[in-house]
Amino acid sequence: MRRGGTDSYVPGHGDASYDVEHYGLALGYKLIGNRIDGDATLRCRARANLEFLELDLHALRPAKVLLNGRSASFTHRNQRIHVKLGTTIPAGEVFDLRVKYAGSPRPVPSRVLGTSGWEELDDGVIVAAQPHGAPSWFPCNDRPDNKATYSIAVSAPSDYYVAVSGELVSSRRSGSATTWLYEQQSPMPTYLATVQIGRYEVVELEADVPLRVIGPADRDEDAFAAGFGRQPEMLAFFVKLFGDYPFASYTAVITDDDLEIPLESQGLSTFGRNFVSDDWDAVRLVAHELSHQWFGNAVTLTKWKDIWLHEGFACYAEWLWSEESGSKSADERAAIHHARVADDDGPDLLLGDPGAELMFDDRVYKRGALTLHALRAEVGDETFFAILRGWVAEHTGGNVTTEQFIAHAAGVAGRDLTELFDAWLFSVELPELPKL
């Protein structure tokens, strides 16, 4: 018997019969030949009586699976490890699953979503796992609604820096390799786990939490200062609007390669060298990725159909930073993008359930931000920002739905907001844009 996955947007991923509570990953990586030798121990809890379960693993080959230290029978087909437990694990019981595996990692393909996951750079590695790329580098229960803690050790050649979505515990050199150990103690879904490897140096920025930029030593200092150099100001501004920063630190990685878009992960964002610029379209993305730490990482969707809860909020944070930094006001940004969305002749978009084909359509970002702007105009600034702060405070570390946000907003505002949300989220027609 095989299960078909847990989310129609990413079919064939995830197993709802159990949760992973902790991932312990030990990876040895060789850049020459692009090879991983991995050892993963997953502490799991059964959600139902289990006689078998499934893990997601793409391209890499599992050599051995152990259940509580004993060998278990398994097969590996169609990017899934099917494990026969040889016993019945009752619902609620905790158990350990260990997988030893190896091979050449490559991105996970999808006809609809494109590719995501572990990818070689000209001189290094990037992991961009949203939404389905985590199985490209470790065996996992690939569901956004299954958050876990992580311990990730990566051994790589010593002339490279290894950055991971977590806090650095140690880096120890042995011969020509260095092992970097990171711990992520804040619950994190699989798609937000990342590894970045390159010939990088670290720049520490002065902020209320540890804030650093990791990237190539050579850079344009003026262009750097315009975006990445202002991250301490962005952080302080977002804390005022959204509440305390939700993680132990924040890291921005700048690869030596150009990238099409920045990449989101927990406590860490990744940018190409091409985003070191004083141009607004680069600066806004620095703000966008930082704001994802509240909206997307601390508070994470349950199903991918609610992607606007991440991207619409991060896009609106761009507009808020624009106004704060002396550029166009949020009202002006909203008017510009409302006109662009209105003129878009693409396929019909239902923001509350756009479908996998359109989940990363620019209209999800912009119409999502416009929805928040309309909510702000409806309830006023004091109530609007109370809604956002309360949303983060109540749900940090957890998973949410659009319906929960609608109920939360109505509760804080003290009145029914169904008509507003129905128009913006559950109707194809674009509503008129209110002014603040």
LINWOGI-V808085 format. One record per helix or strand of 2 or more residues. SS is the DSSP state (alpha for helix, beta for strand). FROM is the first residue (numbers start at 1). LEN is the number of residues. Records with the same first field share a line. If there is no record, write none. Layout:
# LINWOGI-V808085
SS=FROM-LEN + FROM-LEN
This chain:
# LINWOGI-V808085
alpha=8-3 + 134-3 + 190-3 + 221-6 + 228-15 + 273-3 + 280-12 + 304-3 + 308-17 + 330-14 + 351-3 + 356-3 + 362-18 + 381-15 + 402-12 + 418-8
beta=18-13 + 35-12 + 50-7 + 61-7 + 70-2 + 73-5 + 80-10 + 94-10 + 116-6 + 124-5 + 148-10 + 161-4 + 167-8 + 177-12 + 195-4 + 201-5 + 210-6 + 249-6 + 263-3 + 268-4 + 299-3 + 398-3
